[in-house]
Amino acid sequence: MKKKIPEFKTEEALATFWDNHDFLDYLEDTEPVDDVVFERPKKSVVSIRLEKSQINEIKRLSHKIGLGYSSLIRSWIIEKLANIHRPHENH
């Protein structure tokens, strides 16, 4: 029996549906597509000046957790930005 993929009002509803259903059960309700393009968000290079000792400490920490040091710095910036935009729970 052919199952129909339902319409979704939100991306959250879509995600919840696919978290709980097998795509193969709905394969007959799909269509082939041509020229699929996955785009990565554009990133810019930012130069910051740090003391050599700070860079060495960051490299030591990043090596300890298995990340490149620029990836660690980027994750710290992203985390800080998320915290700024998150409402303060204890205030």
N, C-alpha and C positions, 0 to 999 in steps of 0.2 A: 504494500500500500504506500502510495506516495504521500509523504508528509510535507506540508506547506510551512515555509519559514514565516513566522508572524511579523507584523509590522511593530516597530518599537517607537515609543515616544521619547525615550532618553537613551543615551549611550550606556547608562548604568543598567537599564533594563535589558539592553542588548547583551552586555557583558554577563549579567546574571544568567540569562537564557543559555548562552554558550558555555558557561561554567557548569551547567547542569544537563546539557544535551550533547550528543555525539553528532558532529558535522556530517558524518557518513550517512546518518539516518535521513538527512535532508538533501543529499547529493543530487537527486533527481529534480529538485526545485531550483537548481542553480544553472547559470549560463556561462559558457566560456567567455573570457575577455581577452582582448589583444592589447599589446603595448602597455602593460602595467609598469608604472614608474613609482618607485619608492624614493621619496625625497627626505634627506636628512636635514634637520634645521641648520641654517647657515650659522657658522661660528666665526667670531673675530678673535684675532690675537691681541692680547693685552700685555703690555710690558710693565712690570712693577719692580721697584728697586728694594732689595732686602740686603741686610748685612750677610756676609759670607757665613757667619756662625748660625744665622737663622736658616739659611738655605741648607746647610749641613744637617741641622736638627730635623728639618722637614724631610730631607732625603733619608735620614736614619729612621724616622717614624714610618715613612711610606714603604721603605724596604721591609720593615717589621710586619706590616699588614699586607704586603704583596701588591702594592699599587705603585704606579709611577708617581713621582713627586708632583708633577703638574696636575695629574688627575686628583691627587689628594687635595691640593690647593683649590682646584675647581669645585670639588665636592664640599669643601668648607664654605666657599662663597655661596654655592647653591643652598646649602643648609641654613646659612645666616639669612639669606633672602627669604627663605620659606618661613623662618621664625619671625622675621619682621612683619610679614603679611598675615601671620596667624594671630588671631585675637589672644590677648593675654588672659590666661585662665585664673590667675591668682590676684588680679588687680581689680 
